[in-house]
Amino acid sequence: MRLTVGELAHGGAAVARVDGRVVFVEGAIPGETVEAEVTHRRKDFWRAQAISVVEPAQARVEPPCPFFKLGCGGCQLQHVGYEEQLAQKRGVLHHQLEQAKLDFPFDRIDALGMDDPWRYRLRGEFHVLHRDGTVALGFYRKHTYRTLPIDACLIHAEAIEHALPAFAHAAQDPAAENVTALQFTWAPGTNDLLWAPYPPGTADPGFGARAAGWIPELNLNDDSIGIDDAGRHFRVRPEVFVQVNARQRNVLYERAVAYSALQPTDQVVDAYAGIGMLTARLGERSHLVTAIEESPYAVRLGELSMQLNGVDNVRYRRGKVEDIVPSLDERVDVLVLDPPRAGCAEAAVEAMANLRPERIIYISCEPSTLARDVSRFSAGGRYTLAEVAFVDMFPQTYHIEAVAKLQRTA
């Protein structure tokens, strides 16, 4: 069918409407007319794939990755020029805020993109595909659980790309038959590569040695590696969260610190603190930081990193935010939070709001839950949304990282 598409939806597809039905068109750019084939029919919407472009948008570019054209699910926007990617993602973020009845002007959302939007991922997870006696690593095809074998990925660091054939070779051994996926983490500026199998513990004792023989230029580790941030050194394990884009991580954290407007006497709560890369930056500019984190691995590494880096004004509290926050009895001037994609439990929002910090800095990788939680914080007029920045942590994909500042009004 021939469709003229409108705005980009969260997820990377452009929106068309046929007889009142919403159709999400993969591979189309807002404003284009395309020939599309319907791939999924559901009661409330259809999903389609553009198979040819009748009237292309000026922003259309030739995707540089051959696997993108084969349906790789790792990227969604390689066919869109980078400036247009930024504009469309900014629009998606604004739409989510509007949906949550948050009145924030589109032109006040800062869009912080990359000079070079490629080779930015320092961590990735690749599925193991057994086929005809051989093994390949790859990503799921779009909207399926079928693996597309790949041997190159333009959004991952070259160290990770170089490791793919070596680990595929290592996985051919019958002793590795239970390994279904492999995670890699590269330490920027080094030859250190952390690897981990999924499910945990399924790699045989010789797995790493088999891979290492094919990539002698890399230092492989299956326990932890060191990653530098803002002049400090942090240990990272496979189980803990780390921002996958080191260049944009610095942009994001600098903006979060700027929004926090910290004073030397301020007391800070850093919720969902992880291993403490942002926490240490907050501690440098404040009197005391209480870091709340549920993961025992992250707490252990965070405490270790604070000791190694001489940060003596950070204290960790292990547990869920909604359980720890009500027990805090000191003054809180600034609250910083970076929850997982699902956002905050409603009880956590209420507990944090009851601390009555002057400023709340909310970092999010999911605009819908960001908007929902900001709306909850703002209930009853207690906080207003003062600043929003979109930091493009994931170029070529639909994913949106944002940081928002809320100011207490009541």
TORKOL-4160 file (C-alpha; in steps of 0.2 Angstrom, whole numbers, padded with zeros to 4 digits, m for minus):
410
<pt num="1" X="0000" Y="0000" Z="0000"/>
<pt num="2" X="0005" Y="0018" Z="m0003"/>
<pt num="3" X="0007" Y="0029" Z="0013"/>
<pt num="4" X="0012" Y="0046" Z="0017"/>
<pt num="5" X="0019" Y="0046" Z="0035"/>
<pt num="6" X="0019" Y="0059" Z="0048"/>
<pt num="7" X="0028" Y="0061" Z="0065"/>
<pt num="8" X="0041" Y="0049" Z="0071"/>
<pt num="9" X="0034" Y="0038" Z="0085"/>
<pt num="10" X="0044" Y="0032" Z="0100"/>
<pt num="11" X="0052" Y="0016" Z="0094"/>
<pt num="12" X="0058" Y="0023" Z="0077"/>
<pt num="13" X="0044" Y="0020" Z="0066"/>
<pt num="14" X="0034" Y="0034" Z="0057"/>
<pt num="15" X="0016" Y="0036" Z="0059"/>
<pt num="16" X="0003" Y="0034" Z="0045"/>
<pt num="17" X="m0016" Y="0033" Z="0047"/>
<pt num="18" X="m0027" Y="0022" Z="0036"/>
<pt num="19" X="m0046" Y="0023" Z="0038"/>
<pt num="20" X="m0044" Y="0029" Z="0056"/>
<pt num="21" X="m0031" Y="0015" Z="0060"/>
<pt num="22" X="m0013" Y="0019" Z="0066"/>
<pt num="23" X="0000" Y="0011" Z="0055"/>
<pt num="24" X="0018" Y="0012" Z="0062"/>
<pt num="25" X="0029" Y="0012" Z="0046"/>
<pt num="26" X="0047" Y="0005" Z="0049"/>
<pt num="27" X="0060" Y="0013" Z="0037"/>
<pt num="28" X="0050" Y="0029" Z="0033"/>
<pt num="29" X="0054" Y="0047" Z="0038"/>
<pt num="30" X="0041" Y="0060" Z="0042"/>
<pt num="31" X="0034" Y="0068" Z="0027"/>
<pt num="32" X="0039" Y="0054" Z="0015"/>
<pt num="33" X="0027" Y="0044" Z="0003"/>
<pt num="34" X="0032" Y="0026" Z="0003"/>
<pt num="35" X="0026" Y="0009" Z="m0003"/>
<pt num="36" X="0024" Y="m0002" Z="0012"/>
<pt num="37" X="0020" Y="m0019" Z="0016"/>
<pt num="38" X="0010" Y="m0023" Z="0032"/>
<pt num="39" X="0020" Y="m0035" Z="0043"/>
<pt num="40" X="0008" Y="m0036" Z="0058"/>
<pt num="41" X="m0010" Y="m0033" Z="0060"/>
<pt num="42" X="m0017" Y="m0030" Z="0077"/>
<pt num="43" X="m0034" Y="m0024" Z="0083"/>
<pt num="44" X="m0028" Y="m0006" Z="0088"/>
<pt num="45" X="m0014" Y="m0004" Z="0076"/>
<pt num="46" X="m0004" Y="m0011" Z="0061"/>
<pt num="47" X="0015" Y="m0012" Z="0058"/>
<pt num="48" X="0022" Y="m0010" Z="0041"/>
<pt num="49" X="0039" Y="m0010" Z="0032"/>
<pt num="50" X="0043" Y="0003" Z="0019"/>
<pt num="51" X="0049" Y="m0007" Z="0003"/>
<pt num="52" X="0051" Y="0008" Z="m0008"/>
<pt num="53" X="0052" Y="0027" Z="m0007"/>
<pt num="54" X="0040" Y="0036" Z="m0019"/>
<pt num="55" X="0044" Y="0054" Z="m0012"/>
<pt num="56" X="0060" Y="0054" Z="m0001"/>
<pt num="57" X="0063" Y="0067" Z="0013"/>
<pt num="58" X="0078" Y="0078" Z="0011"/>
<pt num="59" X="0085" Y="0070" Z="0027"/>
<pt num="60" X="0086" Y="0052" Z="0020"/>
<pt num="61" X="0103" Y="0045" Z="0019"/>
<pt num="62" X="0111" Y="0029" Z="0013"/>
<pt num="63" X="0113" Y="0017" Z="0028"/>
<pt num="64" X="0132" Y="0013" Z="0029"/>
<pt num="65" X="0129" Y="m0004" Z="0038"/>
<pt num="66" X="0124" Y="m0018" Z="0027"/>
<pt num="67" X="0116" Y="m0027" Z="0041"/>
<pt num="68" X="0104" Y="m0013" Z="0044"/>
<pt num="69" X="0096" Y="m0017" Z="0027"/>
<pt num="70" X="0095" Y="m0035" Z="0032"/>
<pt num="71" X="0083" Y="m0031" Z="0046"/>
<pt num="72" X="0096" Y="m0030" Z="0061"/>
<pt num="73" X="0087" Y="m0024" Z="0077"/>
<pt num="74" X="0101" Y="m0015" Z="0084"/>
<pt num="75" X="0098" Y="0001" Z="0075"/>
<pt num="76" X="0082" Y="0009" Z="0069"/>
<pt num="77" X="0087" Y="0026" Z="0061"/>
<pt num="78" X="0103" Y="0024" Z="0050"/>
<pt num="79" X="0093" Y="0030" Z="0035"/>
<pt num="80" X="0089" Y="0047" Z="0044"/>
<pt num="81" X="0102" Y="0060" Z="0043"/>
<pt num="82" X="0110" Y="0064" Z="0060"/>
<pt num="83" X="0103" Y="0082" Z="0062"/>
<pt num="84" X="0086" Y="0075" Z="0058"/>
<pt num="85" X="0088" Y="0061" Z="0071"/>
<pt num="86" X="0091" Y="0074" Z="0084"/>
<pt num="87" X="0076" Y="0084" Z="0079"/>
<pt num="88" X="0064" Y="0069" Z="0078"/>
<pt num="89" X="0070" Y="0063" Z="0095"/>
<pt num="90" X="0068" Y="0080" Z="0103"/>
<pt num="91" X="0050" Y="0080" Z="0096"/>
<pt num="92" X="0047" Y="0062" Z="0104"/>
<pt num="93" X="0053" Y="0068" Z="0121"/>
<pt num="94" X="0042" Y="0084" Z="0120"/>
<pt num="95" X="0027" Y="0073" Z="0115"/>
<pt num="96" X="0029" Y="0062" Z="0130"/>
<pt num="97" X="0030" Y="0077" Z="0141"/>
<pt num="98" X="0014" Y="0084" Z="0133"/>
<pt num="99" X="0005" Y="0067" Z="0135"/>
<pt num="100" X="0009" Y="0068" Z="0154"/>
<pt num="101" X="0001" Y="0086" Z="0154"/>
<pt num="102" X="0018" Y="0094" Z="0157"/>
<pt num="103" X="0019" Y="0111" Z="0150"/>
<pt num="104" X="0037" Y="0113" Z="0144"/>
<pt num="105" X="0041" Y="0123" Z="0127"/>
<pt num="106" X="0048" Y="0112" Z="0113"/>
<pt num="107" X="0062" Y="0126" Z="0110"/>
<pt num="108" X="0068" Y="0125" Z="0128"/>
<pt num="109" X="0073" Y="0107" Z="0126"/>
<pt num="110" X="0092" Y="0107" Z="0124"/>
<pt num="111" X="0097" Y="0094" Z="0111"/>
<pt num="112" X="0115" Y="0089" Z="0114"/>
<pt num="113" X="0121" Y="0078" Z="0100"/>
<pt num="114" X="0138" Y="0070" Z="0095"/>
<pt num="115" X="0151" Y="0077" Z="0083"/>
<pt num="116" X="0154" Y="0059" Z="0077"/>
<pt num="117" X="0139" Y="0048" Z="0080"/>
<pt num="118" X="0147" Y="0031" Z="0077"/>
<pt num="119" X="0158" Y="0019" Z="0087"/>
<pt num="120" X="0152" Y="0025" Z="0103"/>
<pt num="121" X="0146" Y="0009" Z="0112"/>
<pt num="122" X="0158" Y="0002" Z="0125"/>
<pt num="123" X="0146" Y="m0012" Z="0130"/>
<pt num="124" X="0136" Y="m0024" Z="0120"/>
<pt num="125" X="0127" Y="m0040" Z="0121"/>
<pt num="126" X="0127" Y="m0052" Z="0107"/>
<pt num="127" X="0117" Y="m0068" Z="0104"/>
<pt num="128" X="0125" Y="m0085" Z="0100"/>
<pt num="129" X="0119" Y="m0093" Z="0084"/>
<pt num="130" X="0122" Y="m0111" Z="0081"/>
<pt num="131" X="0119" Y="m0116" Z="0062"/>
<pt num="132" X="0125" Y="m0130" Z="0051"/>
<pt num="133" X="0139" Y="m0134" Z="0063"/>
<pt num="134" X="0146" Y="m0116" Z="0064"/>
<pt num="135" X="0143" Y="m0102" Z="0077"/>
<pt num="136" X="0141" Y="m0084" Z="0074"/>
<pt num="137" X="0137" Y="m0069" Z="0085"/>
<pt num="138" X="0123" Y="m0057" Z="0081"/>
<pt num="139" X="0108" Y="m0047" Z="0086"/>
<pt num="140" X="0089" Y="m0051" Z="0085"/>
<pt num="141" X="0081" Y="m0046" Z="0069"/>
<pt num="142" X="0068" Y="m0032" Z="0071"/>
<pt num="143" X="0052" Y="m0038" Z="0081"/>
<pt num="144" X="0058" Y="m0056" Z="0082"/>
<pt num="145" X="0069" Y="m0068" Z="0092"/>
<pt num="146" X="0078" Y="m0074" Z="0077"/>
<pt num="147" X="0097" Y="m0070" Z="0077"/>
<pt num="148" X="0105" Y="m0061" Z="0062"/>
<pt num="149" X="0123" Y="m0066" Z="0062"/>
<pt num="150" X="0135" Y="m0051" Z="0060"/>
<pt num="151" X="0154" Y="m0049" Z="0060"/>
<pt num="152" X="0154" Y="m0030" Z="0061"/>
<pt num="153" X="0144" Y="m0016" Z="0070"/>
<pt num="154" X="0147" Y="0002" Z="0067"/>
<pt num="155" X="0140" Y="0008" Z="0083"/>
<pt num="156" X="0151" Y="m0002" Z="0094"/>
<pt num="157" X="0169" Y="0001" Z="0099"/>
<pt num="158" X="0182" Y="m0007" Z="0087"/>
<pt num="159" X="0189" Y="m0018" Z="0101"/>
<pt num="160" X="0172" Y="m0026" Z="0103"/>
<pt num="161" X="0170" Y="m0029" Z="0084"/>
<pt num="162" X="0187" Y="m0037" Z="0083"/>
<pt num="163" X="0182" Y="m0049" Z="0097"/>
<pt num="164" X="0167" Y="m0056" Z="0088"/>
<pt num="165" X="0175" Y="m0068" Z="0077"/>
<pt num="166" X="0186" Y="m0074" Z="0091"/>
<pt num="167" X="0172" Y="m0078" Z="0103"/>
<pt num="168" X="0162" Y="m0086" Z="0089"/>
<pt num="169" X="0176" Y="m0098" Z="0086"/>
<pt num="170" X="0178" Y="m0101" Z="0105"/>
<pt num="171" X="0159" Y="m0105" Z="0106"/>
<pt num="172" X="0161" Y="m0118" Z="0093"/>
<pt num="173" X="0168" Y="m0130" Z="0106"/>
<pt num="174" X="0155" Y="m0143" Z="0112"/>
<pt num="175" X="0159" Y="m0138" Z="0130"/>
<pt num="176" X="0152" Y="m0120" Z="0126"/>
<pt num="177" X="0135" Y="m0127" Z="0120"/>
<pt num="178" X="0125" Y="m0119" Z="0134"/>
<pt num="179" X="0131" Y="m0101" Z="0131"/>
<pt num="180" X="0117" Y="m0092" Z="0123"/>
<pt num="181" X="0124" Y="m0074" Z="0123"/>
<pt num="182" X="0140" Y="m0064" Z="0127"/>
<pt num="183" X="0142" Y="m0047" Z="0134"/>
<pt num="184" X="0157" Y="m0037" Z="0131"/>
<pt num="185" X="0163" Y="m0021" Z="0140"/>
<pt num="186" X="0178" Y="m0011" Z="0133"/>
<pt num="187" X="0188" Y="0001" Z="0144"/>
<pt num="188" X="0191" Y="0017" Z="0133"/>
<pt num="189" X="0209" Y="0021" Z="0130"/>
<pt num="190" X="0215" Y="0003" Z="0134"/>
<pt num="191" X="0216" Y="m0014" Z="0126"/>
<pt num="192" X="0205" Y="m0021" Z="0141"/>
<pt num="193" X="0190" Y="m0031" Z="0136"/>
<pt num="194" X="0178" Y="m0038" Z="0149"/>
<pt num="195" X="0167" Y="m0053" Z="0144"/>
<pt num="196" X="0153" Y="m0063" Z="0152"/>
<pt num="197" X="0142" Y="m0077" Z="0146"/>
<pt num="198" X="0124" Y="m0078" Z="0148"/>
<pt num="199" X="0117" Y="m0088" Z="0157"/>
<pt num="200" X="0130" Y="m0084" Z="0170"/>
<pt num="201" X="0142" Y="m0098" Z="0173"/>
<pt num="202" X="0139" Y="m0107" Z="0156"/>
<pt num="203" X="0156" Y="m0104" Z="0149"/>
<pt num="204" X="0168" Y="m0119" Z="0151"/>
<pt num="205" X="0185" Y="m0115" Z="0160"/>
<pt num="206" X="0194" Y="m0114" Z="0143"/>
<pt num="207" X="0182" Y="m0103" Z="0134"/>
<pt num="208" X="0192" Y="m0087" Z="0137"/>
<pt num="209" X="0209" Y="m0094" Z="0132"/>
<pt num="210" X="0202" Y="m0101" Z="0116"/>
<pt num="211" X="0195" Y="m0083" Z="0111"/>
<pt num="212" X="0212" Y="m0075" Z="0117"/>
<pt num="213" X="0222" Y="m0085" Z="0105"/>
<pt num="214" X="0213" Y="m0076" Z="0091"/>
<pt num="215" X="0214" Y="m0059" Z="0097"/>
<pt num="216" X="0231" Y="m0057" Z="0106"/>
<pt num="217" X="0230" Y="m0038" Z="0105"/>
<pt num="218" X="0216" Y="m0038" Z="0118"/>
<pt num="219" X="0218" Y="m0041" Z="0136"/>
<pt num="220" X="0203" Y="m0052" Z="0141"/>
<pt num="221" X="0195" Y="m0052" Z="0158"/>
<pt num="222" X="0180" Y="m0061" Z="0164"/>
<pt num="223" X="0179" Y="m0053" Z="0182"/>
<pt num="224" X="0181" Y="m0034" Z="0181"/>
<pt num="225" X="0190" Y="m0020" Z="0172"/>
<pt num="226" X="0195" Y="m0002" Z="0176"/>
<pt num="227" X="0186" Y="0013" Z="0168"/>
<pt num="228" X="0191" Y="0031" Z="0170"/>
<pt num="229" X="0179" Y="0045" Z="0172"/>
<pt num="230" X="0183" Y="0063" Z="0175"/>
<pt num="231" X="0200" Y="0059" Z="0182"/>
<pt num="232" X="0194" Y="0045" Z="0193"/>
<pt num="233" X="0196" Y="0026" Z="0191"/>
<pt num="234" X="0181" Y="0014" Z="0193"/>
<pt num="235" X="0180" Y="m0005" Z="0193"/>
<pt num="236" X="0166" Y="m0012" Z="0182"/>
<pt num="237" X="0159" Y="m0029" Z="0183"/>
<pt num="238" X="0147" Y="m0037" Z="0170"/>
<pt num="239" X="0132" Y="m0036" Z="0183"/>
<pt num="240" X="0133" Y="m0018" Z="0186"/>
<pt num="241" X="0126" Y="m0003" Z="0175"/>
<pt num="242" X="0138" Y="0008" Z="0166"/>
<pt num="243" X="0133" Y="0021" Z="0153"/>
<pt num="244" X="0138" Y="0014" Z="0137"/>
<pt num="245" X="0143" Y="0030" Z="0128"/>
<pt num="246" X="0158" Y="0037" Z="0137"/>
<pt num="247" X="0159" Y="0053" Z="0127"/>
<pt num="248" X="0141" Y="0057" Z="0130"/>
<pt num="249" X="0142" Y="0051" Z="0148"/>
<pt num="250" X="0153" Y="0066" Z="0151"/>
<pt num="251" X="0141" Y="0078" Z="0143"/>
<pt num="252" X="0126" Y="0070" Z="0153"/>
<pt num="253" X="0135" Y="0071" Z="0169"/>
<pt num="254" X="0141" Y="0089" Z="0167"/>
<pt num="255" X="0123" Y="0094" Z="0163"/>
<pt num="256" X="0116" Y="0085" Z="0178"/>
<pt num="257" X="0130" Y="0093" Z="0189"/>
<pt num="258" X="0126" Y="0110" Z="0182"/>
<pt num="259" X="0107" Y="0108" Z="0185"/>
<pt num="260" X="0111" Y="0103" Z="0203"/>
<pt num="261" X="0119" Y="0120" Z="0206"/>
<pt num="262" X="0128" Y="0113" Z="0221"/>
<pt num="263" X="0135" Y="0123" Z="0236"/>
<pt num="264" X="0149" Y="0117" Z="0247"/>
<pt num="265" X="0136" Y="0115" Z="0262"/>
<pt num="266" X="0123" Y="0105" Z="0252"/>
<pt num="267" X="0118" Y="0088" Z="0257"/>
<pt num="268" X="0113" Y="0077" Z="0242"/>
<pt num="269" X="0104" Y="0060" Z="0239"/>
<pt num="270" X="0109" Y="0051" Z="0224"/>
<pt num="271" X="0096" Y="0038" Z="0221"/>
<pt num="272" X="0099" Y="0022" Z="0210"/>
<pt num="273" X="0118" Y="0027" Z="0212"/>
<pt num="274" X="0126" Y="0012" Z="0204"/>
<pt num="275" X="0145" Y="0011" Z="0205"/>
<pt num="276" X="0146" Y="0030" Z="0208"/>
<pt num="277" X="0153" Y="0039" Z="0193"/>
<pt num="278" X="0140" Y="0053" Z="0195"/>
<pt num="279" X="0140" Y="0051" Z="0214"/>
<pt num="280" X="0159" Y="0056" Z="0215"/>
<pt num="281" X="0156" Y="0071" Z="0204"/>
<pt num="282" X="0142" Y="0077" Z="0216"/>
<pt num="283" X="0153" Y="0074" Z="0231"/>
<pt num="284" X="0167" Y="0085" Z="0224"/>
<pt num="285" X="0155" Y="0100" Z="0225"/>
<pt num="286" X="0144" Y="0096" Z="0240"/>
<pt num="287" X="0146" Y="0093" Z="0259"/>
<pt num="288" X="0138" Y="0075" Z="0260"/>
<pt num="289" X="0131" Y="0063" Z="0247"/>
<pt num="290" X="0120" Y="0048" Z="0252"/>
<pt num="291" X="0121" Y="0035" Z="0238"/>
<pt num="292" X="0106" Y="0023" Z="0237"/>
<pt num="293" X="0108" Y="0007" Z="0227"/>
<pt num="294" X="0100" Y="m0010" Z="0228"/>
<pt num="295" X="0113" Y="m0020" Z="0219"/>
<pt num="296" X="0126" Y="m0028" Z="0231"/>
<pt num="297" X="0139" Y="m0028" Z="0217"/>
<pt num="298" X="0137" Y="m0010" Z="0213"/>
<pt num="299" X="0137" Y="m0005" Z="0231"/>
<pt num="300" X="0153" Y="m0015" Z="0234"/>
<pt num="301" X="0162" Y="m0008" Z="0219"/>
<pt num="302" X="0155" Y="0010" Z="0223"/>
<pt num="303" X="0162" Y="0010" Z="0241"/>
<pt num="304" X="0179" Y="0003" Z="0234"/>
<pt num="305" X="0180" Y="0016" Z="0221"/>
<pt num="306" X="0176" Y="0030" Z="0233"/>
<pt num="307" X="0191" Y="0024" Z="0244"/>
<pt num="308" X="0203" Y="0022" Z="0229"/>
<pt num="309" X="0198" Y="0040" Z="0223"/>
<pt num="310" X="0199" Y="0048" Z="0240"/>
<pt num="311" X="0181" Y="0053" Z="0240"/>
<pt num="312" X="0177" Y="0053" Z="0259"/>
<pt num="313" X="0160" Y="0062" Z="0259"/>
<pt num="314" X="0150" Y="0048" Z="0251"/>
<pt num="315" X="0141" Y="0035" Z="0261"/>
<pt num="316" X="0132" Y="0021" Z="0253"/>
<pt num="317" X="0115" Y="0014" Z="0258"/>
<pt num="318" X="0110" Y="m0003" Z="0251"/>
<pt num="319" X="0092" Y="m0007" Z="0247"/>
<pt num="320" X="0077" Y="m0001" Z="0237"/>
<pt num="321" X="0074" Y="0018" Z="0236"/>
<pt num="322" X="0057" Y="0017" Z="0243"/>
<pt num="323" X="0063" Y="0007" Z="0258"/>
<pt num="324" X="0079" Y="0018" Z="0262"/>
<pt num="325" X="0073" Y="0035" Z="0259"/>
<pt num="326" X="0060" Y="0036" Z="0273"/>
<pt num="327" X="0073" Y="0032" Z="0286"/>
<pt num="328" X="0084" Y="0047" Z="0281"/>
<pt num="329" X="0083" Y="0060" Z="0294"/>
<pt num="330" X="0095" Y="0073" Z="0288"/>
<pt num="331" X="0092" Y="0088" Z="0278"/>
<pt num="332" X="0092" Y="0085" Z="0259"/>
<pt num="333" X="0095" Y="0100" Z="0248"/>
<pt num="334" X="0097" Y="0091" Z="0231"/>
<pt num="335" X="0090" Y="0074" Z="0225"/>
<pt num="336" X="0098" Y="0066" Z="0210"/>
<pt num="337" X="0091" Y="0050" Z="0202"/>
<pt num="338" X="0095" Y="0039" Z="0188"/>
<pt num="339" X="0082" Y="0025" Z="0188"/>
<pt num="340" X="0081" Y="0010" Z="0176"/>
<pt num="341" X="0070" Y="0011" Z="0161"/>
<pt num="342" X="0054" Y="0006" Z="0170"/>
<pt num="343" X="0056" Y="0022" Z="0180"/>
<pt num="344" X="0052" Y="0024" Z="0199"/>
<pt num="345" X="0040" Y="0014" Z="0209"/>
<pt num="346" X="0026" Y="0026" Z="0214"/>
<pt num="347" X="0030" Y="0023" Z="0233"/>
<pt num="348" X="0048" Y="0029" Z="0228"/>
<pt num="349" X="0042" Y="0045" Z="0220"/>
<pt num="350" X="0032" Y="0049" Z="0236"/>
<pt num="351" X="0046" Y="0045" Z="0248"/>
<pt num="352" X="0058" Y="0056" Z="0238"/>
<pt num="353" X="0046" Y="0070" Z="0236"/>
<pt num="354" X="0043" Y="0070" Z="0255"/>
<pt num="355" X="0062" Y="0074" Z="0257"/>
<pt num="356" X="0057" Y="0091" Z="0251"/>
<pt num="357" X="0074" Y="0094" Z="0242"/>
<pt num="358" X="0075" Y="0111" Z="0234"/>
<pt num="359" X="0080" Y="0104" Z="0217"/>
<pt num="360" X="0077" Y="0087" Z="0209"/>
<pt num="361" X="0088" Y="0081" Z="0195"/>
<pt num="362" X="0081" Y="0066" Z="0185"/>
<pt num="363" X="0091" Y="0056" Z="0173"/>
<pt num="364" X="0081" Y="0044" Z="0162"/>
<pt num="365" X="0084" Y="0033" Z="0147"/>
<pt num="366" X="0065" Y="0031" Z="0144"/>
<pt num="367" X="0055" Y="0047" Z="0140"/>
<pt num="368" X="0038" Y="0040" Z="0144"/>
<pt num="369" X="0043" Y="0035" Z="0162"/>
<pt num="370" X="0052" Y="0051" Z="0164"/>
<pt num="371" X="0036" Y="0061" Z="0160"/>
<pt num="372" X="0026" Y="0050" Z="0171"/>
<pt num="373" X="0037" Y="0052" Z="0186"/>
<pt num="374" X="0040" Y="0070" Z="0184"/>
<pt num="375" X="0021" Y="0072" Z="0183"/>
<pt num="376" X="0020" Y="0063" Z="0200"/>
<pt num="377" X="0033" Y="0074" Z="0208"/>
<pt num="378" X="0024" Y="0089" Z="0202"/>
<pt num="379" X="0007" Y="0083" Z="0209"/>
<pt num="380" X="m0001" Y="0096" Z="0220"/>
<pt num="381" X="0010" Y="0110" Z="0213"/>
<pt num="382" X="0025" Y="0105" Z="0224"/>
<pt num="383" X="0037" Y="0105" Z="0210"/>
<pt num="384" X="0039" Y="0113" Z="0193"/>
<pt num="385" X="0049" Y="0107" Z="0178"/>
<pt num="386" X="0062" Y="0120" Z="0176"/>
<pt num="387" X="0075" Y="0113" Z="0163"/>
<pt num="388" X="0076" Y="0098" Z="0151"/>
<pt num="389" X="0090" Y="0092" Z="0140"/>
<pt num="390" X="0090" Y="0078" Z="0128"/>
<pt num="391" X="0108" Y="0070" Z="0127"/>
<pt num="392" X="0110" Y="0059" Z="0112"/>
<pt num="393" X="0118" Y="0044" Z="0121"/>
<pt num="394" X="0112" Y="0031" Z="0107"/>
<pt num="395" X="0114" Y="0038" Z="0089"/>
<pt num="396" X="0106" Y="0028" Z="0075"/>
<pt num="397" X="0093" Y="0021" Z="0087"/>
<pt num="398" X="0077" Y="0027" Z="0094"/>
<pt num="399" X="0083" Y="0027" Z="0112"/>
<pt num="400" X="0082" Y="0044" Z="0121"/>
<pt num="401" X="0092" Y="0049" Z="0136"/>
<pt num="402" X="0087" Y="0065" Z="0145"/>
<pt num="403" X="0090" Y="0075" Z="0161"/>
<pt num="404" X="0077" Y="0086" Z="0169"/>
<pt num="405" X="0078" Y="0098" Z="0183"/>
<pt num="406" X="0063" Y="0101" Z="0195"/>
<pt num="407" X="0062" Y="0116" Z="0206"/>
<pt num="408" X="0052" Y="0115" Z="0223"/>
<pt num="409" X="0038" Y="0127" Z="0223"/>
<pt num="410" X="0028" Y="0122" Z="0239"/>
